[in-house]
Amino acid sequence: MVNQAERQAPSPLSPGRRVVVTYPLIDAQKIRDTAPHWADRMLDLRRAENWGFEVENHTDQSVAVHLIASGRENPSSAGDVGVSVNVAAGTTEPMVTSYWMPWLGLRIIFAIAPTTGSISIEGFVQEVF
């Protein structure tokens, strides 16, 4: 019989293990126009079980956040999938969807150009190893 002290801790990446990974997609950008802006990267959902985004809008204007998707990692090849959320000025909101493609990203648009503040967006992926 093996006592508790002799047992090895399971590997954090043992088969079936779920790990949440956080990806900064837009990091405190000070946007001052109404042009579309894309996140710096796309979320890799090829091993994902769950995913979502958190939008921190510290500007003085509301922002429309649109989900884009692609079979490739390149945001320029991604298309709008019809899922969006409006995030009010000075608020933080989650964006959760069950929409799946190998790669998901975001496009943001301000209807009125902000004059102060910044916007940050993080993506969260629960990966299964």
Protein Blocks (a to p, Z undefined) as FASTA:
>chain_A
ZZfklpccddfkbghiacdddddfbghiacfbfbdcddfbdcdfklcfbdcdddddfbfb
dcdddddddfbfblklpccehiacdddehiacddddfbdcfbdcdddddfbdcfedcddd
dddddddZZ
